[in-house]
């Protein structure tokens, strides 16, 4: 069967798109710092361009914006410091009591199952208290020795932490030239349509970023107030950290949940702390996944709640953590493309018969 020139052209573009998708899938672990850097560069290049337009040397504009962004990220991470500084002394005090309570509960329960065992609580308490009383040098030594087991994971974290700011700097420095280079690869007859498409995508992605920031702010207030109502001493740092960290899907919420469980267990030393965390974080997760993200992010970028949930699951399954990061922005771009394809189909001879 002879293909028309238009069909051959469509198949060529489809083949190029498929090759790019396969490359992204195969190189997902390597591409992580570059994708994160590109997403950050896209979000941060508008203030850089405004500063450069006002006469600020571009290198100073890039450094200023990037340093400010990194300081904001560091501030979120430093919220963990007051949590740990308060919890570690409590941990030394409460762990022996918790071990005794666990032994009193576990021994009769095991006896009912026909298992007669007695926990050596004295040795366990001595070991735990000794470890928690170690000085900073011994903690560092323990971390470094454990790095031999998970060395590749540790190196990946350190490598990304170093590489992402470097990638971000060079992308911001060369952003206008990179955009111009990409535009020169577009056939002249297609440039007006592509520019219109990119402008629409840019508007949608801007709505996505604003919606995501709104979700983070609402959740930071919710978790702080929710934990405070249950009497948590560290309600504000734990709540603010959890709210802001949800920008990193799953991982941010999980880390905030662990910190809240630690704070509740050590402060109340009873099931009350665990129940309080379960109520606040369970309701918060439902609020975020069922209402806030679909409504404040999904509707702003033209995606229904079901589409948002499906996009997160599908991209996470295909591309792992990188897929979760790019799921909603890429889905927004695909929604814009799908809208244009729909309009072209409705105007085609195939639809009109």
KEKE-3310 file (N, C-alpha, C; in steps of 0.2 Angstrom, whole numbers, plus 5000, padded with zeros to 4 digits):
npx = (5004:5003:5009:5004:5012:5009:5005:5017:5025:5018:5020:5034:5036:5029:5037:5049:5044:5041:5054:5060:5053:5056:5070:5069:5063:5073:5084:5080:5085:5097:5093:5087:5093:5094:5081:5075:5082:5079:5065:5065:5073:5064:5054:5060:5066:5058:5059:5073:5075:5068:5076:5088:5083:5082:5095:5103:5118:5118:5124:5124:5111:5106:5114:5109:5095:5095:5102:5093:5082:5088:5091:5078:5074:5083:5079:5067:5071:5079:5069:5068:5078:5075:5065:5072:5082:5074:5068:5077:5083:5071:5069:5079:5074:5062:5062:5067:5056:5046:5050:5049:5035:5031:5037:5029:5017:5019:5024:5013:5005:5012:5013:5000:5000:5007:5021:5034:5043:5055:5059:5075:5075:5084:5096:5093:5088:5100:5108:5101:5101:5114:5118:5110:5116:5128:5141:5143:5153:5154:5141:5143:5153:5146:5137:5145:5151:5140:5138:5145:5137:5125:5131:5130:5117:5119:5129:5122:5112:5120:5127:5116:5112:5123:5124:5112:5111:5121:5117:5106:5111:5118:5108:5099:5108:5109:5097:5088:5095:5095:5081:5080:5088:5081:5069:5074:5075:5062:5052:5049:5036:5028:5031:5022:5011:5017:5022:5011:5005:5015:5014:5002:5004:5013:5005:4996:5005:5010:4998:4998:5009:5006:4994:5000:5008:4998:4991:5002:5003:4991:4990:5001:4997:4985:4991:4999:4989:4981:4989:4992:4980:4978:4988:5001:5018:5028:5020:5020:5033:5033:5021:5022:5033:5029:5018:5025:5033:5026:5027:5036:5030:5023:5036:5039:5027:5028:5040:5036:5026:5033:5041:5030:5025:5035:5037:5024:5024:5034:5031:5019:5019:5010:4996:4988:4996:4999:4986:4981:4990:4987:4973:4975:4984:4979:4966:4972:4978:4968:4961:4971:4973:4961:4953:4961:4972:4966:4957:4963:4974:4972:4960:4964:4973:4966:4962:4953:4948:4950:4958:4970:4973:4975:4986:4996:4998:5001:5012:5021:5022:5028:5040:5045:5051:5055:5045:5034:5037:5036:5023:5010:5014:5018:5006:4998:5003:5000:4986:4984:4988:4980:4968:4969:4971:4958:4950:4956:4952:4937:4936:4939:4939:4936:4928:4917:4912)
npy = (4994:5011:5025:5041:5057:5065:5055:5048:5058:5060:5047:5047:5058:5051:5040:5047:5052:5040:5035:5044:5043:5030:5031:5040:5032:5021:5028:5034:5034:5040:5052:5059:5071:5080:5081:5086:5098:5105:5107:5115:5126:5130:5135:5145:5154:5165:5176:5178:5182:5194:5202:5202:5210:5222:5227:5220:5210:5195:5183:5187:5188:5175:5168:5175:5172:5158:5155:5160:5151:5139:5142:5143:5129:5123:5129:5123:5110:5112:5113:5101:5100:5107:5098:5085:5089:5091:5079:5068:5069:5066:5053:5046:5046:5040:5028:5016:5015:5012:5000:4992:4992:4986:4973:4969:4968:4959:4947:4940:4938:4931:4919:4914:4910:4899:4901:4902:4914:4926:4942:4950:4963:4972:4971:4976:4989:4994:4994:5002:5015:5017:5019:5030:5039:5042:5052:5065:5062:5048:5045:5050:5041:5029:5031:5033:5020:5012:5016:5008:4998:5003:5010:5014:5020:5031:5038:5041:5050:5060:5064:5068:5079:5088:5089:5094:5108:5113:5109:5117:5130:5131:5129:5140:5151:5149:5149:5157:5156:5142:5140:5147:5139:5127:5132:5134:5122:5118:5116:5130:5132:5127:5134:5145:5138:5130:5139:5145:5134:5131:5143:5141:5130:5135:5144:5135:5127:5137:5140:5127:5127:5138:5133:5121:5127:5133:5122:5117:5127:5127:5114:5115:5124:5116:5104:5109:5116:5105:5096:5104:5105:5093:5094:5093:5097:5100:5104:5115:5115:5102:5101:5111:5107:5095:5099:5108:5099:5090:5093:5085:5070:5057:5054:5066:5067:5054:5056:5067:5060:5050:5058:5064:5053:5049:5061:5060:5048:5049:5060:5058:5045:5034:5026:5037:5047:5040:5038:5051:5055:5047:5051:5064:5064:5054:5060:5071:5066:5061:5073:5080:5071:5068:5080:5093:5093:5087:5098:5111:5110:5100:5105:5118:5115:5109:5095:5081:5075:5061:5059:5065:5057:5045:5049:5051:5038:5030:5037:5035:5021:5018:5026:5027:5037:5048:5049:5052:5065:5072:5069:5077:5090:5085:5079:5090:5096:5086:5087:5099:5097:5086:5093:5101:5091:5086:5097:5098:5085:5086:5096:5089:5079:5066:5066:5074:5066)
npz = (5000:4995:5004:5007:5006:5017:5026:5028:5033:5046:5051:5053:5062:5073:5075:5079:5091:5098:5100:5108:5119:5123:5126:5136:5146:5147:5151:5163:5177:5176:5170:5180:5188:5178:5173:5184:5186:5174:5175:5187:5181:5171:5180:5186:5177:5173:5183:5182:5169:5170:5179:5171:5161:5167:5167:5176:5177:5168:5174:5188:5190:5188:5198:5210:5210:5209:5221:5231:5229:5232:5246:5251:5249:5258:5270:5272:5274:5285:5295:5301:5310:5323:5327:5328:5338:5349:5350:5351:5365:5372:5367:5373:5385:5384:5377:5386:5394:5385:5380:5391:5392:5380:5383:5393:5387:5376:5381:5388:5377:5368:5376:5375:5363:5364:5364:5374:5379:5385:5385:5385:5392:5399:5393:5380:5383:5388:5377:5368:5375:5376:5362:5359:5366:5361:5354:5342:5333:5334:5329:5316:5311:5312:5302:5290:5290:5287:5275:5267:5264:5258:5248:5235:5234:5243:5236:5225:5230:5235:5223:5215:5223:5221:5207:5202:5206:5198:5185:5184:5185:5173:5163:5166:5163:5149:5144:5135:5123:5121:5119:5107:5099:5099:5092:5079:5074:5070:5057:5045:5040:5050:5062:5067:5072:5081:5090:5095:5101:5111:5118:5124:5131:5140:5148:5154:5162:5170:5177:5184:5192:5201:5206:5213:5223:5230:5235:5243:5253:5259:5265:5273:5283:5287:5293:5303:5311:5314:5321:5332:5338:5344:5353:5351:5354:5344:5333:5324:5316:5312:5305:5295:5288:5283:5274:5265:5260:5252:5239:5233:5228:5237:5244:5251:5259:5266:5274:5282:5289:5296:5305:5312:5318:5326:5335:5341:5347:5357:5364:5370:5374:5373:5365:5361:5354:5342:5337:5336:5326:5315:5313:5309:5298:5290:5286:5280:5269:5262:5260:5252:5241:5235:5235:5235:5226:5214:5212:5214:5207:5196:5189:5186:5176:5167:5169:5174:5191:5191:5180:5185:5196:5189:5180:5189:5194:5183:5176:5187:5187:5175:5174:5187:5201:5194:5184:5192:5196:5184:5180:5181:5175:5162:5158:5158:5146:5137:5137:5132:5119:5115:5115:5104:5094:5094:5090:5077:5072:5072:5063:5051:5036:5039:5050:5046:5035)
capx = (5000:5007:5008:5004:5017:5006:5005:5024:5027:5015:5023:5040:5035:5027:5043:5053:5041:5042:5061:5062:5050:5060:5076:5068:5062:5079:5089:5077:5089:5103:5090:5084:5095:5093:5074:5073:5085:5075:5059:5067:5075:5058:5050:5064:5069:5055:5063:5080:5074:5066:5082:5092:5080:5083:5102:5107:5122:5115:5127:5122:5104:5106:5116:5104:5088:5096:5104:5087:5078:5091:5090:5071:5074:5087:5075:5062:5075:5081:5064:5069:5083:5072:5062:5077:5085:5069:5066:5083:5083:5065:5070:5083:5070:5055:5063:5067:5049:5042:5053:5046:5028:5031:5038:5023:5011:5021:5025:5007:5002:5016:5011:4994:5001:5011:5028:5036:5050:5056:5064:5080:5074:5089:5102:5090:5088:5107:5111:5098:5103:5121:5118:5107:5120:5134:5142:5142:5158:5152:5136:5146:5157:5141:5134:5150:5152:5134:5138:5148:5132:5121:5135:5127:5111:5121:5132:5116:5109:5125:5128:5111:5112:5128:5123:5106:5112:5126:5113:5101:5114:5120:5102:5097:5112:5109:5090:5086:5099:5093:5075:5081:5090:5075:5064:5077:5074:5055:5051:5046:5029:5025:5033:5017:5007:5021:5023:5004:5005:5020:5011:4996:5007:5016:5000:4994:5010:5010:4993:5000:5014:5002:4990:5004:5010:4992:4990:5007:5002:4985:4992:5006:4992:4981:4994:5001:4983:4978:4993:4992:4973:4979:4992:5008:5023:5031:5015:5022:5039:5032:5016:5025:5038:5025:5014:5029:5037:5021:5029:5039:5025:5024:5042:5038:5022:5030:5045:5032:5022:5038:5042:5025:5024:5041:5035:5018:5026:5039:5028:5013:5021:5004:4992:4985:5000:4998:4979:4981:4994:4983:4968:4977:4987:4974:4962:4975:4980:4962:4960:4975:4973:4954:4950:4965:4976:4962:4953:4967:4979:4969:4955:4968:4977:4961:4962:4948:4951:4952:4964:4976:4975:4978:4992:5002:5000:5003:5019:5025:5023:5032:5046:5047:5051:5055:5038:5029:5038:5034:5016:5005:5016:5017:4999:4995:5005:4997:4979:4983:4989:4974:4963:4971:4970:4951:4948:4957:4947:4931:4936:4942:4934:4935:4922:4912:4910)
capy = (5000:5017:5030:5048:5061:5067:5049:5047:5063:5058:5041:5049:5061:5046:5036:5051:5053:5034:5034:5049:5040:5024:5034:5043:5026:5018:5032:5038:5035:5045:5059:5063:5077:5084:5083:5091:5104:5108:5109:5121:5131:5133:5139:5151:5158:5172:5181:5179:5187:5201:5205:5204:5216:5228:5228:5216:5205:5188:5178:5189:5187:5168:5166:5177:5168:5151:5155:5161:5145:5134:5144:5141:5122:5122:5131:5117:5104:5113:5112:5094:5101:5108:5091:5081:5092:5090:5072:5064:5068:5062:5046:5042:5045:5036:5021:5011:5014:5009:4993:4988:4991:4981:4967:4967:4966:4954:4941:4936:4937:4925:4913:4912:4906:4893:4903:4905:4918:4932:4947:4953:4971:4976:4972:4980:4996:4997:4995:5008:5021:5019:5021:5037:5044:5043:5059:5067:5059:5041:5045:5051:5035:5024:5033:5032:5013:5010:5018:5003:4993:5006:5015:5017:5024:5037:5041:5044:5056:5066:5066:5073:5086:5092:5090:5098:5115:5114:5109:5123:5136:5132:5130:5147:5155:5148:5148:5160:5153:5135:5140:5149:5133:5122:5135:5134:5115:5118:5118:5137:5132:5125:5138:5149:5134:5128:5145:5146:5128:5132:5148:5139:5125:5139:5147:5130:5125:5142:5138:5121:5129:5142:5128:5117:5131:5134:5116:5116:5132:5125:5108:5117:5126:5111:5099:5113:5117:5098:5093:5108:5104:5087:5095:5092:5102:5102:5105:5120:5113:5095:5102:5115:5103:5090:5103:5110:5093:5086:5094:5078:5065:5051:5054:5071:5065:5049:5058:5070:5056:5047:5063:5065:5047:5050:5066:5058:5042:5051:5065:5055:5038:5030:5025:5043:5050:5036:5039:5058:5056:5043:5055:5070:5063:5051:5065:5076:5063:5061:5080:5082:5067:5068:5087:5099:5092:5087:5104:5117:5109:5097:5109:5123:5113:5106:5088:5079:5072:5054:5059:5067:5051:5040:5051:5050:5031:5028:5039:5032:5014:5018:5030:5028:5043:5054:5049:5055:5072:5075:5067:5082:5095:5082:5078:5096:5097:5082:5089:5104:5093:5082:5098:5103:5085:5085:5102:5096:5080:5089:5100:5085:5076:5060:5067:5077:5061)
capz = (5000:4995:5008:5005:5009:5024:5031:5029:5038:5052:5054:5055:5069:5078:5076:5083:5098:5102:5101:5113:5125:5125:5128:5143:5150:5148:5155:5169:5183:5174:5168:5186:5190:5172:5172:5190:5184:5168:5178:5191:5177:5168:5185:5189:5172:5172:5187:5179:5163:5172:5182:5166:5157:5170:5167:5180:5173:5169:5179:5195:5191:5189:5205:5215:5210:5211:5228:5234:5228:5236:5253:5252:5250:5264:5275:5273:5276:5292:5299:5304:5316:5330:5328:5331:5344:5355:5351:5354:5372:5374:5365:5378:5391:5383:5375:5391:5396:5379:5380:5397:5391:5375:5385:5397:5382:5371:5384:5389:5371:5365:5380:5373:5356:5365:5364:5381:5378:5390:5382:5389:5392:5402:5388:5375:5385:5389:5370:5365:5378:5374:5355:5359:5370:5357:5352:5335:5329:5333:5324:5309:5310:5310:5295:5285:5290:5284:5268:5263:5262:5254:5245:5228:5236:5246:5231:5220:5233:5235:5216:5213:5227:5218:5200:5201:5206:5192:5179:5185:5183:5166:5160:5167:5159:5142:5143:5129:5117:5120:5116:5100:5095:5098:5087:5073:5072:5068:5050:5045:5039:5057:5067:5070:5075:5087:5095:5098:5105:5117:5123:5128:5136:5145:5152:5158:5166:5175:5182:5188:5197:5206:5210:5217:5228:5234:5239:5248:5258:5263:5269:5279:5288:5290:5297:5309:5316:5316:5326:5338:5342:5348:5359:5349:5355:5338:5328:5318:5312:5308:5300:5289:5284:5279:5269:5260:5256:5248:5232:5231:5229:5241:5248:5256:5264:5270:5279:5287:5293:5301:5310:5316:5322:5331:5339:5345:5352:5362:5368:5374:5376:5373:5359:5359:5349:5336:5335:5333:5319:5310:5311:5305:5292:5286:5284:5276:5263:5258:5257:5247:5235:5233:5233:5234:5220:5208:5211:5213:5202:5190:5186:5183:5170:5162:5170:5179:5197:5189:5176:5189:5199:5184:5178:5194:5195:5176:5175:5192:5186:5169:5175:5193:5204:5189:5181:5197:5196:5178:5178:5180:5170:5156:5157:5155:5139:5133:5137:5127:5112:5114:5113:5097:5090:5094:5085:5070:5070:5071:5056:5046:5031:5042:5054:5042:5031)
cpx = (5004:5004:5008:5009:5015:5007:5012:5026:5024:5018:5030:5040:5033:5033:5048:5051:5042:5049:5063:5059:5054:5066:5075:5067:5068:5084:5086:5081:5094:5100:5087:5086:5094:5086:5072:5076:5082:5069:5060:5069:5069:5054:5054:5067:5065:5058:5070:5079:5072:5072:5087:5089:5081:5090:5106:5111:5119:5117:5125:5115:5103:5108:5111:5098:5090:5098:5098:5083:5081:5091:5083:5070:5077:5083:5070:5065:5077:5075:5064:5074:5080:5068:5067:5080:5080:5068:5071:5083:5077:5066:5074:5079:5065:5057:5063:5060:5045:5044:5049:5038:5027:5032:5032:5017:5013:5021:5019:5004:5005:5014:5005:4994:5006:5019:5030:5043:5050:5061:5069:5080:5080:5095:5099:5090:5095:5110:5108:5101:5110:5122:5115:5111:5127:5135:5142:5147:5157:5146:5138:5149:5152:5138:5139:5151:5146:5134:5141:5143:5127:5125:5133:5121:5114:5125:5127:5113:5114:5127:5123:5111:5118:5127:5117:5107:5116:5121:5108:5105:5116:5113:5099:5101:5111:5101:5087:5089:5096:5086:5075:5083:5085:5070:5067:5076:5067:5055:5047:5039:5025:5026:5027:5012:5010:5021:5016:5003:5009:5017:5006:4999:5010:5011:4997:4999:5011:5004:4994:5004:5010:4998:4994:5006:5004:4991:4995:5005:4996:4986:4997:5002:4988:4985:4997:4995:4981:4982:4993:4985:4974:4985:5000:5013:5026:5026:5017:5027:5037:5026:5018:5029:5034:5021:5019:5032:5032:5023:5032:5034:5027:5030:5041:5033:5024:5035:5041:5029:5027:5039:5037:5024:5029:5039:5029:5020:5030:5036:5023:5015:5015:5001:4989:4989:4999:4991:4978:4984:4990:4977:4970:4980:4983:4969:4965:4977:4974:4960:4964:4974:4966:4951:4955:4969:4972:4959:4957:4972:4976:4965:4959:4971:4972:4961:4957:4952:4954:4958:4970:4978:4978:4985:4998:5003:5003:5011:5024:5027:5028:5039:5049:5046:5051:5048:5033:5030:5036:5027:5012:5008:5015:5010:4996:4996:5001:4989:4979:4984:4983:4968:4963:4969:4962:4948:4949:4953:4940:4930:4938:4937:4932:4928:4916:4909:4911)
cpy = (5006:5022:5037:5052:5063:5061:5048:5052:5062:5052:5043:5053:5056:5042:5040:5051:5046:5033:5038:5046:5034:5026:5036:5037:5022:5022:5036:5039:5041:5052:5063:5070:5082:5086:5088:5098:5108:5110:5115:5127:5134:5137:5145:5155:5165:5177:5183:5184:5194:5205:5207:5209:5222:5230:5225:5211:5198:5183:5180:5187:5179:5166:5169:5173:5161:5150:5155:5155:5140:5135:5142:5133:5120:5124:5125:5111:5105:5113:5105:5095:5102:5101:5086:5083:5091:5082:5067:5063:5064:5055:5042:5041:5040:5029:5015:5010:5010:5001:4989:4987:4986:4974:4964:4965:4960:4947:4937:4934:4931:4919:4910:4908:4900:4894:4906:4908:4924:4936:4950:4960:4975:4977:4976:4987:4999:4998:5001:5015:5023:5022:5029:5042:5045:5050:5059:5063:5052:5040:5045:5044:5030:5025:5031:5024:5010:5011:5013:4998:4997:5012:5018:5021:5031:5041:5045:5050:5062:5068:5070:5079:5090:5094:5094:5105:5117:5114:5115:5129:5137:5132:5137:5152:5155:5147:5151:5157:5146:5135:5142:5143:5128:5125:5134:5127:5114:5120:5125:5137:5130:5129:5142:5144:5131:5133:5146:5140:5129:5138:5146:5134:5129:5142:5141:5128:5131:5141:5132:5123:5133:5137:5124:5121:5133:5128:5115:5121:5130:5119:5110:5119:5121:5106:5103:5113:5110:5095:5097:5107:5097:5087:5093:5098:5105:5102:5109:5117:5106:5097:5106:5111:5098:5094:5105:5104:5089:5088:5089:5073:5059:5052:5060:5069:5059:5051:5062:5066:5052:5052:5064:5059:5047:5055:5063:5053:5044:5056:5062:5048:5034:5030:5032:5047:5047:5038:5046:5058:5052:5047:5061:5069:5058:5055:5070:5073:5062:5068:5082:5078:5067:5075:5092:5098:5091:5094:5110:5116:5106:5101:5115:5121:5109:5098:5087:5076:5065:5054:5061:5061:5046:5042:5050:5042:5028:5030:5036:5025:5014:5021:5030:5035:5049:5054:5053:5063:5075:5073:5072:5087:5092:5081:5084:5098:5093:5084:5094:5101:5089:5087:5100:5097:5085:5090:5100:5090:5082:5093:5095:5082:5069:5061:5069:5072:5064)
cpz = (5000:5000:5005:5008:5016:5029:5032:5034:5045:5055:5056:5061:5074:5080:5081:5090:5102:5104:5107:5120:5128:5128:5136:5148:5152:5152:5161:5175:5182:5173:5174:5187:5184:5171:5178:5188:5179:5171:5183:5186:5173:5173:5187:5183:5171:5177:5185:5173:5165:5175:5176:5161:5160:5171:5172:5176:5174:5174:5186:5196:5192:5196:5210:5215:5212:5219:5233:5234:5232:5244:5255:5254:5256:5270:5277:5276:5284:5297:5303:5310:5322:5332:5331:5337:5350:5356:5353:5361:5375:5372:5370:5384:5390:5381:5380:5393:5391:5379:5385:5395:5385:5378:5389:5393:5378:5375:5385:5382:5367:5369:5377:5366:5357:5365:5370:5380:5383:5386:5387:5389:5394:5397:5382:5377:5386:5382:5367:5368:5376:5367:5355:5362:5366:5355:5345:5331:5329:5329:5317:5307:5308:5303:5289:5285:5286:5277:5263:5260:5257:5250:5239:5229:5238:5241:5226:5224:5233:5228:5214:5216:5224:5211:5198:5201:5200:5186:5179:5183:5176:5161:5160:5163:5152:5140:5136:5122:5116:5117:5109:5096:5094:5092:5080:5070:5069:5061:5049:5044:5046:5062:5070:5074:5082:5092:5098:5103:5112:5121:5127:5133:5142:5150:5156:5163:5172:5180:5186:5193:5203:5210:5215:5223:5233:5238:5245:5254:5262:5267:5274:5285:5291:5295:5303:5314:5318:5322:5333:5342:5346:5353:5357:5350:5349:5332:5322:5314:5308:5303:5294:5285:5280:5273:5263:5256:5252:5240:5229:5233:5233:5246:5253:5261:5269:5275:5284:5292:5298:5306:5315:5321:5328:5337:5344:5350:5358:5367:5373:5377:5377:5366:5357:5354:5342:5333:5332:5326:5314:5308:5307:5299:5287:5282:5279:5269:5259:5255:5251:5240:5231:5231:5231:5227:5214:5207:5210:5208:5195:5186:5183:5176:5165:5163:5175:5185:5195:5185:5180:5193:5195:5181:5183:5195:5189:5175:5181:5190:5180:5170:5182:5196:5199:5186:5186:5197:5190:5176:5177:5175:5163:5154:5155:5148:5135:5132:5132:5120:5110:5112:5106:5092:5089:5089:5078:5067:5068:5065:5050:5042:5034:5046:5051:5037:5024)
residu = (UNK:UNK:UNK:UNK:UNK:UNK:UNK:UNK:UNK:UNK:UNK:UNK:UNK:UNK:UNK:UNK:UNK:UNK:UNK:UNK:UNK:UNK:UNK:UNK:UNK:UNK:UNK:UNK:UNK:UNK:UNK:UNK:UNK:UNK:UNK:UNK:UNK:UNK:UNK:UNK:UNK:UNK:UNK:UNK:UNK:UNK:UNK:UNK:UNK:UNK:UNK:UNK:UNK:UNK:UNK:UNK:UNK:UNK:UNK:UNK:UNK:UNK:UNK:UNK:UNK:UNK:UNK:UNK:UNK:UNK:UNK:UNK:UNK:UNK:UNK:UNK:UNK:UNK:UNK:UNK:UNK:UNK:UNK:UNK:UNK:UNK:UNK:UNK:UNK:UNK:UNK:UNK:UNK:UNK:UNK:UNK:UNK:UNK:UNK:UNK:UNK:UNK:UNK:UNK:UNK:UNK:UNK:UNK:UNK:UNK:UNK:UNK:UNK:UNK:UNK:UNK:UNK:UNK:UNK:UNK:UNK:UNK:UNK:UNK:UNK:UNK:UNK:UNK:UNK:UNK:UNK:UNK:UNK:UNK:UNK:UNK:UNK:UNK:UNK:UNK:UNK:UNK:UNK:UNK:UNK:UNK:UNK:UNK:UNK:UNK:UNK:UNK:UNK:UNK:UNK:UNK:UNK:UNK:UNK:UNK:UNK:UNK:UNK:UNK:UNK:UNK:UNK:UNK:UNK:UNK:UNK:UNK:UNK:UNK:UNK:UNK:UNK:UNK:UNK:UNK:UNK:UNK:UNK:UNK:UNK:UNK:UNK:UNK:UNK:UNK:UNK:UNK:UNK:UNK:UNK:UNK:UNK:UNK:UNK:UNK:UNK:UNK:UNK:UNK:UNK:UNK:UNK:UNK:UNK:UNK:UNK:UNK:UNK:UNK:UNK:UNK:UNK:UNK:UNK:UNK:UNK:UNK:UNK:UNK:UNK:UNK:UNK:UNK:UNK:UNK:UNK:UNK:UNK:UNK:UNK:UNK:UNK:UNK:UNK:UNK:UNK:UNK:UNK:UNK:UNK:UNK:UNK:UNK:UNK:UNK:UNK:UNK:UNK:UNK:UNK:UNK:UNK:UNK:UNK:UNK:UNK:UNK:UNK:UNK:UNK:UNK:UNK:UNK:UNK:UNK:UNK:UNK:UNK:UNK:UNK:UNK:UNK:UNK:UNK:UNK:UNK:UNK:UNK:UNK:UNK:UNK:UNK:UNK:UNK:UNK:UNK:UNK:UNK:UNK:UNK:UNK:UNK:UNK:UNK:UNK:UNK:UNK:UNK:UNK:UNK:UNK:UNK:UNK:UNK:UNK:UNK:UNK:UNK:UNK:UNK:UNK:UNK:UNK:UNK:UNK:UNK:UNK:UNK:UNK:UNK:UNK:UNK:UNK:UNK:UNK:UNK:UNK:UNK:UNK:UNK:UNK:UNK:UNK:UNK:UNK:UNK:UNK:UNK:UNK:UNK:UNK:UNK:UNK:UNK:UNK:UNK:UNK:UNK)
# end
